[in-house]
Amino acid sequence: MSRLTRDQLIALARREINEIAPQELASQVDAGRYAIIDIRERDEFVQGHIPGAHFIPRGFLELQIEQHAPDRETPLVIYCAGGVRSALAARNLQEMGYSNVHSLISGFNGWKNAGYPFTVPAVLSEEQRIRYSRHTLLNEIGEAGQIKLLESKVLLIGAGGLGSPAAMYLAAAGVGTLGIVDFDTVDLSNLQRQLLHGNSDVGRPKVDSAIDRLHAINPDVEVIGYREPITSRNAREIIRDYDVVLNGSDNFPTRYLVNDACRLLGKPLVDASIFMFEGQVTVYQPPIPEQGIAGGPCYRCLYPDPPPPGEVPSCAEAGVLGVLPGIVGSLQAIEAIKLLAGFGEPLVGRLLMIDTLDMSFRTLNVARDPHCPVCGVTPTVTELIDYEQFCGLPASNGHVHEPVNGHVNGRVSVEA
């Protein structure tokens, strides 16, 4: 059996692979012809990398390459610091069946010395790398997606049944800033389902106990409490600084107001409701033409008019299964994370219906209403108003618990 020296092994690898010069790669970067893989160690990568490069340390390349390039014919450029490790790596990928692999001549050092642009990324601290390691292993999130979450802001309307699991999972996931609007205090009857609060919190403002609980879960997260009712006077001011809003309110005036404010401000709204053993979740996404987002319906496309007073009982009147808001609120958190990190297919134009009695899940397609007064062709609602008089309810006292299940009009069709 012949034995190769280091130099002989490198020379053999270079004879068996294709190499590409920095000049040639630079002319192709903007066109996106190649999937570029940086195989250096993390401490090298964070000092700068070729724009658009995927980071896979050399020791994980063969284990993770299929997540980034499942098609063996994908044109790949592998690079390291000087072109040696990448030559050996390219040879190994060819042995795995990748037919269009190139090693970057002189590596990142050659690219940088030639004056081509490079990116210095935001990075996770060592503690954050450990805390969020199960996220960063997911190709759909990775370190870049986790950094997006850390830089994001989510507003929760309500710290009750839906707000509790949503807030806890968003905090655990590393969403950097959580705002919580709730004017209520903790009641003993809340503890059957509102996991943000405990026995020692009875009588405390919910925003205060929520802040303590969320900081205990993840001290990285900034939690901002708004112990005030959300009204037409403050809704814009509160909502405008957040990336996504989660609605967990229990009264129709708040639901209509938050929908209108989010639509007028161009903010995605993750909406949910629960009733007894049933729940529903959807995403109301305003159009963002500059990002190529067509958008979907809003709350008033589904529910143009509030129900008559007393037609829909509250959870305090009809009851609610304690576990139900945990399921539905967690689904709200998932939808928010998808929107923030930019993966998957959010529930835009789709209404997820859940019945825990027979554990059935149905998805209804929801059409945008061209006559909607908020998001229709000729909207008539251009300023925020308070809806108490339209809903036949007294002025809001700011209390926010679980929402009652809405009434679905004829603008939906069953998908699955």
Backbone torsions as a table, in degrees:
resi	resn	phi	psi	omega
1	MET	NA	124.2	-177.2
2	SER	-75.6	147.9	179.1
3	ARG	-114.0	131.6	-178.9
4	LEU	-103.9	140.7	171.3
5	THR	-77.9	171.8	178.0
6	ARG	-57.2	-48.5	-176.9
7	ASP	-65.4	-37.2	178.7
8	GLN	-66.7	-39.0	179.4
9	LEU	-64.3	-42.6	178.8
10	ILE	-65.5	-42.4	179.4
11	ALA	-63.4	-40.4	177.9
12	LEU	-63.0	-44.0	179.9
13	ALA	-60.5	-41.9	-177.1
14	ARG	-68.8	-27.0	176.7
15	ARG	-74.1	-24.6	-173.4
16	GLU	-97.9	-5.6	-177.2
17	ILE	-121.3	170.9	172.0
18	ASN	-95.8	142.2	175.3
19	GLU	-119.1	154.5	-179.2
20	ILE	-133.2	138.4	-179.5
21	ALA	-82.5	152.6	177.8
22	PRO	-54.8	-37.7	-178.8
23	GLN	-62.3	-42.2	-179.3
24	GLU	-68.9	-41.7	179.0
25	LEU	-64.5	-40.5	-178.8
26	ALA	-59.2	-34.9	-179.6
27	SER	-73.2	-12.5	-176.2
28	GLN	-110.9	-9.1	-173.5
29	VAL	-60.6	-48.8	-177.0
30	ASP	-65.2	-31.0	-179.4
31	ALA	-75.0	-15.1	179.2
32	GLY	68.2	29.3	-177.2
33	ARG	-68.0	-36.4	-175.8
34	TYR	-110.5	146.7	163.5
35	ALA	-87.0	119.7	-173.8
36	ILE	-100.7	128.4	-176.2
37	ILE	-119.5	121.1	176.1
38	ASP	-94.2	116.9	-175.8
39	ILE	-106.3	14.6	178.7
40	ARG	-72.8	175.5	176.3
41	GLU	-78.0	161.6	-173.8
42	ARG	-58.9	-40.5	-178.5
43	ASP	-65.4	-22.7	173.8
44	GLU	-80.1	-43.3	-176.6
45	PHE	-60.3	-41.8	-175.0
46	VAL	-70.6	-13.7	176.9
47	GLN	-83.0	-7.6	177.8
48	GLY	144.8	144.9	178.5
49	HIS	-148.9	163.9	178.5
50	ILE	-65.4	134.1	-178.8
51	PRO	-54.1	132.5	177.9
52	GLY	84.4	0.6	-177.8
53	ALA	-73.3	143.8	172.7
54	HIS	-92.0	137.3	-177.8
55	PHE	-96.8	114.8	172.7
56	ILE	-134.8	104.7	179.7
57	PRO	-54.5	148.1	-174.5
58	ARG	-51.4	-39.2	-177.1
59	GLY	-67.9	-14.8	-179.0
60	PHE	-112.8	3.1	-170.8
61	LEU	-58.5	-54.5	-177.2
62	GLU	-64.8	-27.6	-178.2
63	LEU	-79.0	-28.6	-171.6
64	GLN	-115.3	-9.2	-173.8
65	ILE	-60.0	-34.1	-177.6
66	GLU	-66.4	-24.1	176.3
67	GLN	-67.8	-33.4	-178.2
68	HIS	-93.0	-29.4	-177.2
69	ALA	-140.7	75.8	-179.8
70	PRO	-65.9	-26.9	179.1
71	ASP	-84.2	118.4	-177.0
72	ARG	-66.6	-11.4	178.5
73	GLU	-96.9	3.7	178.5
74	THR	-60.9	128.7	175.7
75	PRO	-67.3	121.6	-177.0
76	LEU	-118.8	143.2	168.0
77	VAL	-122.0	120.7	179.0
78	ILE	-104.3	134.6	176.3
79	TYR	-140.7	152.3	174.6
80	CYS	-125.7	-150.3	-179.5
81	ALA	-78.2	-44.1	-174.0
82	GLY	-127.3	-1.6	176.7
83	GLY	102.9	0.0	-178.6
84	VAL	-86.6	-55.6	179.9
85	ARG	-60.3	-35.9	-178.2
86	SER	-69.2	-31.5	177.6
87	ALA	-64.7	-45.7	178.7
88	LEU	-66.0	-38.7	179.9
89	ALA	-66.0	-41.1	179.6
90	ALA	-61.7	-39.3	177.8
91	ARG	-62.1	-41.2	179.6
92	ASN	-65.8	-37.9	178.8
93	LEU	-67.3	-34.9	175.1
94	GLN	-62.4	-37.8	177.7
95	GLU	-66.0	-24.8	176.4
96	MET	-81.8	-5.2	177.8
97	GLY	105.8	3.0	176.3
98	TYR	-75.6	121.3	-169.3
99	SER	-98.5	-6.3	-175.2
100	ASN	-135.4	63.4	-176.1
101	VAL	-108.5	136.1	177.1
102	HIS	-127.7	144.5	172.4
103	SER	-104.1	134.3	-178.2
104	LEU	-76.8	118.7	178.7
105	ILE	-61.4	129.0	179.4
106	SER	67.2	3.4	170.4
107	GLY	60.4	-155.3	-177.7
108	PHE	-65.8	-33.7	179.1
109	ASN	-61.3	-41.4	178.1
110	GLY	-66.2	-40.6	177.6
111	TRP	-60.6	-48.2	-177.3
112	LYS	-67.0	-42.6	-178.7
113	ASN	-66.6	-24.9	177.9
114	ALA	-79.2	-3.8	176.4
115	GLY	86.4	13.5	179.8
116	TYR	-79.5	151.8	-175.2
117	PRO	-68.3	149.7	174.6
118	PHE	-141.7	161.0	-175.3
119	THR	-110.0	132.1	172.4
120	VAL	-102.1	109.7	-171.2
121	PRO	-81.1	154.3	163.8
122	ALA	-70.3	143.0	-174.4
123	VAL	-131.0	158.2	175.5
124	LEU	-81.1	145.5	171.8
125	SER	-69.2	168.7	180.0
126	GLU	-60.8	-41.3	178.6
127	GLU	-65.4	-40.3	178.5
128	GLN	-66.7	-36.4	177.7
129	ARG	-59.4	-38.9	178.6
130	ILE	-73.2	-47.1	-176.7
131	ARG	-58.6	-43.5	-173.8
132	TYR	-104.4	21.4	-174.3
133	SER	-61.8	-33.1	-179.5
134	ARG	-73.0	-24.3	172.6
135	HIS	-74.0	-48.2	-173.0
136	THR	-68.3	-18.3	174.2
137	LEU	-71.5	-21.7	179.7
138	LEU	-78.3	124.6	-178.9
139	ASN	-59.8	-33.0	-178.6
140	GLU	-69.2	-20.2	179.9
141	ILE	-111.5	-65.4	-179.9
142	GLY	62.0	-174.7	-179.7
143	GLU	-68.5	-37.0	-179.7
144	ALA	-63.8	-41.9	178.4
145	GLY	-66.8	-37.6	178.5
146	GLN	-65.5	-37.4	176.9
147	ILE	-64.6	-38.0	175.1
148	LYS	-58.4	-42.8	178.8
149	LEU	-62.6	-43.5	-179.4
150	LEU	-64.1	-26.8	-179.5
151	GLU	-92.6	1.1	-173.5
152	SER	-95.0	161.5	178.8
153	LYS	-130.6	128.4	179.6
154	VAL	-124.4	134.5	177.2
155	LEU	-107.0	129.1	176.9
156	LEU	-108.2	124.0	174.9
157	ILE	-89.9	96.4	-179.4
158	GLY	110.8	136.5	176.0
159	ALA	-117.2	39.6	-178.7
160	GLY	-103.7	-134.7	-174.1
161	GLY	-61.4	-46.0	179.0
162	LEU	-81.3	-40.4	-178.9
163	GLY	-63.8	-30.9	-177.4
164	SER	-62.5	-60.0	-179.7
165	PRO	-65.9	-36.2	-179.9
166	ALA	-61.8	-47.8	-178.9
167	ALA	-64.2	-42.0	-177.5
168	MET	-64.5	-43.0	-179.5
169	TYR	-74.1	-32.8	176.3
170	LEU	-68.1	-38.1	176.2
171	ALA	-65.2	-46.1	179.3
172	ALA	-62.3	-33.5	-179.3
173	ALA	-74.9	-12.7	176.6
174	GLY	93.8	21.5	172.5
175	VAL	-64.4	124.2	-166.2
176	GLY	-65.1	-37.7	-177.9
177	THR	-133.4	127.8	175.5
178	LEU	-119.3	124.5	172.2
179	GLY	-102.9	141.0	-178.6
180	ILE	-130.7	121.6	177.1
181	VAL	-104.1	116.6	177.6
182	ASP	-165.0	129.7	-178.2
183	PHE	-106.5	7.5	-173.7
184	ASP	-91.4	167.0	171.5
185	THR	-112.4	159.1	-177.3
186	VAL	-73.3	129.6	177.9
187	ASP	-115.3	151.4	-179.2
188	LEU	-56.5	-34.1	-179.1
189	SER	-69.7	-15.9	178.7
190	ASN	-72.3	-26.2	-166.4
191	LEU	-71.9	-10.6	177.5
192	GLN	-69.1	-16.6	-175.3
193	ARG	-148.9	-21.0	-174.4
194	GLN	-93.1	87.9	-167.8
195	LEU	-74.8	-6.2	173.5
196	LEU	-67.3	-20.2	-170.0
197	HIS	-120.3	152.6	179.2
198	GLY	-129.0	-178.2	-178.3
199	ASN	-55.5	-41.0	-177.4
200	SER	-69.6	-11.4	-178.8
201	ASP	-93.4	-5.8	-178.1
202	VAL	-56.2	127.1	-178.1
203	GLY	93.7	-14.1	179.3
204	ARG	-83.3	153.3	170.6
205	PRO	-59.4	136.8	-178.2
206	LYS	-62.2	-34.4	-179.9
207	VAL	-64.7	-33.4	-179.6
208	ASP	-70.1	-46.6	179.6
209	SER	-67.9	-32.9	177.4
210	ALA	-63.9	-43.8	179.3
211	ILE	-59.6	-45.9	179.9
212	ASP	-61.4	-45.1	-177.5
213	ARG	-65.9	-42.2	-177.2
214	LEU	-70.5	-36.5	175.7
215	HIS	-66.9	-31.3	176.3
216	ALA	-68.1	-32.8	177.8
217	ILE	-73.2	-44.8	-175.3
218	ASN	-153.1	102.9	-179.1
219	PRO	-68.2	-12.1	176.5
220	ASP	-66.1	-26.0	-169.0
221	VAL	-85.5	132.0	171.8
222	GLU	-87.9	127.2	-179.5
223	VAL	-115.9	124.6	-179.3
224	ILE	-113.0	121.9	-179.2
225	GLY	-99.4	137.8	175.3
226	TYR	-119.9	94.8	-179.9
227	ARG	-89.8	72.3	-178.8
228	GLU	-159.5	151.5	175.3
229	PRO	-68.9	144.6	175.1
230	ILE	-87.3	126.8	-174.1
231	THR	-134.5	177.5	177.8
232	SER	-63.7	-20.2	-178.0
233	ARG	-81.9	-30.5	-176.0
234	ASN	-117.5	-4.8	-173.5
235	ALA	-60.8	-46.8	180.0
236	ARG	-60.5	-45.1	-177.6
237	GLU	-61.9	-40.5	-178.6
238	ILE	-73.5	-44.8	-171.0
239	ILE	-77.9	-30.5	-167.0
240	ARG	-58.9	-27.8	-175.7
241	ASP	-89.3	1.2	-176.1
242	TYR	-104.3	152.1	-178.5
243	ASP	-84.8	-37.3	-177.8
244	VAL	-140.4	144.8	177.3
245	VAL	-117.6	136.3	174.2
246	LEU	-111.7	125.4	-177.8
247	ASN	-98.9	120.6	175.7
248	GLY	-128.7	29.2	-176.7
249	SER	-79.7	161.5	-175.1
250	ASP	-113.6	7.5	-178.3
251	ASN	-132.5	148.0	-174.3
252	PHE	-65.4	-37.9	177.4
253	PRO	-56.0	-43.0	180.0
254	THR	-67.5	-40.2	-177.7
255	ARG	-64.6	-43.6	178.3
256	TYR	-67.4	-41.2	-179.6
257	LEU	-63.1	-47.0	-179.0
258	VAL	-64.6	-40.0	176.9
259	ASN	-59.4	-48.3	-177.8
260	ASP	-62.4	-43.6	-178.6
261	ALA	-63.6	-44.0	179.9
262	CYS	-63.8	-40.7	-179.4
263	ARG	-66.8	-43.4	-179.1
264	LEU	-67.8	-30.3	179.8
265	LEU	-92.0	-6.0	-179.6
266	GLY	73.0	33.7	-178.0
267	LYS	-105.2	133.2	174.4
268	PRO	-64.2	138.8	-179.7
269	LEU	-120.7	117.9	174.6
270	VAL	-92.9	109.0	-171.3
271	ASP	-108.8	142.6	178.5
272	ALA	-150.0	158.7	174.9
273	SER	-150.9	156.9	179.6
274	ILE	-137.5	153.8	178.6
275	PHE	-160.6	114.7	178.9
276	MET	58.0	-95.8	-179.0
277	PHE	-116.5	8.1	-172.8
278	GLU	-121.5	153.6	177.6
279	GLY	-148.5	165.7	176.1
280	GLN	-149.6	149.3	-177.9
281	VAL	-140.2	140.9	172.6
282	THR	-154.8	172.6	177.6
283	VAL	-124.9	125.1	174.7
284	TYR	-100.1	103.6	-174.7
285	GLN	-105.9	114.0	174.7
286	PRO	-68.4	152.7	176.5
287	PRO	-67.9	141.9	174.7
288	ILE	-131.2	85.8	-173.5
289	PRO	-56.1	-38.8	-177.5
290	GLU	-65.8	-19.9	176.7
291	GLN	-104.3	5.8	179.7
292	GLY	72.7	22.1	-179.2
293	ILE	-98.3	114.8	-177.0
294	ALA	-73.5	-26.8	-178.5
295	GLY	81.5	179.3	-178.1
296	GLY	-146.5	-163.9	-178.9
297	PRO	-69.4	166.4	172.9
298	CYS	-114.0	-180.0	-176.5
299	TYR	-58.4	-36.8	-176.6
300	ARG	-79.5	-11.0	170.0
301	CYS	-69.7	-35.2	178.3
302	LEU	-82.8	-42.0	-173.7
303	TYR	-126.0	80.2	-176.1
304	PRO	-59.5	-36.7	-175.9
305	ASP	-129.5	144.0	176.4
306	PRO	-66.3	154.2	175.6
307	PRO	-70.8	157.4	176.3
308	PRO	-59.8	149.7	179.3
309	PRO	-54.2	132.0	177.0
310	GLY	86.0	-6.2	-177.9
311	GLU	-71.3	-38.2	-178.7
312	VAL	-111.1	113.6	-178.8
313	PRO	-72.0	152.9	177.6
314	SER	-81.6	170.0	177.4
315	CYS	-64.2	-28.9	177.4
316	ALA	-67.4	-24.9	-179.9
317	GLU	-92.9	-38.3	-173.6
318	ALA	-103.4	-18.3	-177.5
319	GLY	89.6	163.5	177.9
320	VAL	-154.2	137.3	175.8
321	LEU	-65.1	125.8	-172.3
322	GLY	-58.9	-32.3	-177.9
323	VAL	-76.0	-25.7	-173.7
324	LEU	-55.3	-49.8	179.6
325	PRO	-63.3	-25.8	175.5
326	GLY	-63.5	-40.4	178.5
327	ILE	-67.9	-50.3	-173.6
328	VAL	-70.6	-42.0	177.7
329	GLY	-63.5	-35.3	176.6
330	SER	-65.9	-37.3	176.4
331	LEU	-64.8	-36.7	174.7
332	GLN	-60.8	-41.9	178.9
333	ALA	-62.9	-40.8	178.0
334	ILE	-60.9	-46.1	-179.6
335	GLU	-61.9	-40.1	178.5
336	ALA	-63.8	-43.5	-179.7
337	ILE	-64.2	-40.2	176.8
338	LYS	-60.2	-43.6	179.4
339	LEU	-64.6	-42.2	-175.5
340	LEU	-71.7	-43.1	-176.5
341	ALA	-88.3	-13.8	174.1
342	GLY	76.7	46.4	176.0
343	PHE	-137.4	165.3	177.7
344	GLY	70.6	-170.6	-180.0
345	GLU	-120.6	101.0	178.8
346	PRO	-61.8	162.2	-177.5
347	LEU	-78.8	52.2	177.3
348	VAL	-84.9	124.4	-177.2
349	GLY	73.8	14.0	178.9
350	ARG	-138.3	138.6	-179.9
351	LEU	-116.0	114.9	179.7
352	LEU	-87.1	120.0	-179.3
353	MET	-107.7	131.7	-176.3
354	ILE	-124.4	130.7	173.7
355	ASP	-124.0	109.3	-175.1
356	THR	-79.2	-12.3	178.0
357	LEU	-66.0	-42.3	175.5
358	ASP	-112.3	7.8	-179.9
359	MET	50.8	53.2	177.6
360	SER	-107.1	145.2	177.1
361	PHE	-124.3	125.3	176.4
362	ARG	-124.8	145.0	175.8
363	THR	-114.7	125.0	178.9
364	LEU	-106.0	130.0	172.7
365	ASN	-74.4	134.7	-176.4
366	VAL	-118.3	124.9	-179.6
367	ALA	-90.0	145.4	173.9
368	ARG	-75.8	135.7	-177.4
369	ASP	-90.2	114.3	179.8
370	PRO	-64.1	-17.6	179.7
371	HIS	-99.7	7.9	-179.7
372	CYS	-58.6	132.9	-178.2
373	PRO	-70.1	-12.6	-179.0
374	VAL	-105.0	-46.9	-174.9
375	CYS	-119.4	12.2	-179.5
376	GLY	-75.5	-174.5	-177.7
377	VAL	-63.3	-41.0	178.1
378	THR	-126.2	78.6	-175.9
379	PRO	-63.4	141.8	177.1
380	THR	-104.9	-16.3	176.8
381	VAL	-97.1	104.8	-179.6
382	THR	-117.6	-7.7	175.6
383	GLU	-131.9	154.6	-178.9
384	LEU	-76.4	141.1	175.2
385	ILE	-132.6	159.0	174.8
386	ASP	-91.1	134.3	-168.7
387	TYR	-99.8	8.8	-175.7
388	GLU	-55.5	-42.8	-176.0
389	GLN	-68.0	-30.6	-179.3
390	PHE	-76.3	-29.6	-177.1
391	CYS	-92.2	-3.9	178.8
392	GLY	69.4	27.5	-178.6
393	LEU	-113.7	155.5	175.0
394	PRO	-68.1	163.9	179.9
395	ALA	-55.1	141.5	-174.6
396	SER	-61.0	133.3	173.0
397	ASN	-92.8	5.9	178.2
398	GLY	85.0	-5.1	-179.6
399	HIS	-70.2	131.9	-178.2
400	VAL	-132.0	112.3	178.7
401	HIS	-118.2	-137.1	176.0
402	GLU	-85.0	144.6	176.4
403	PRO	-79.2	152.9	171.7
404	VAL	-82.7	156.0	-179.0
405	ASN	-69.3	136.7	-175.5
406	GLY	-80.1	174.7	176.9
407	HIS	-103.6	126.6	-175.4
408	VAL	-93.1	130.3	179.2
409	ASN	-89.4	-163.5	-173.5
410	GLY	-86.4	11.2	-175.8
411	ARG	-95.2	26.4	180.0
412	VAL	-126.9	153.5	174.8
413	SER	-138.5	147.4	-177.0
414	VAL	-74.1	130.5	176.9
415	GLU	-99.5	-47.7	-176.4
416	ALA	-153.3	NA	NA
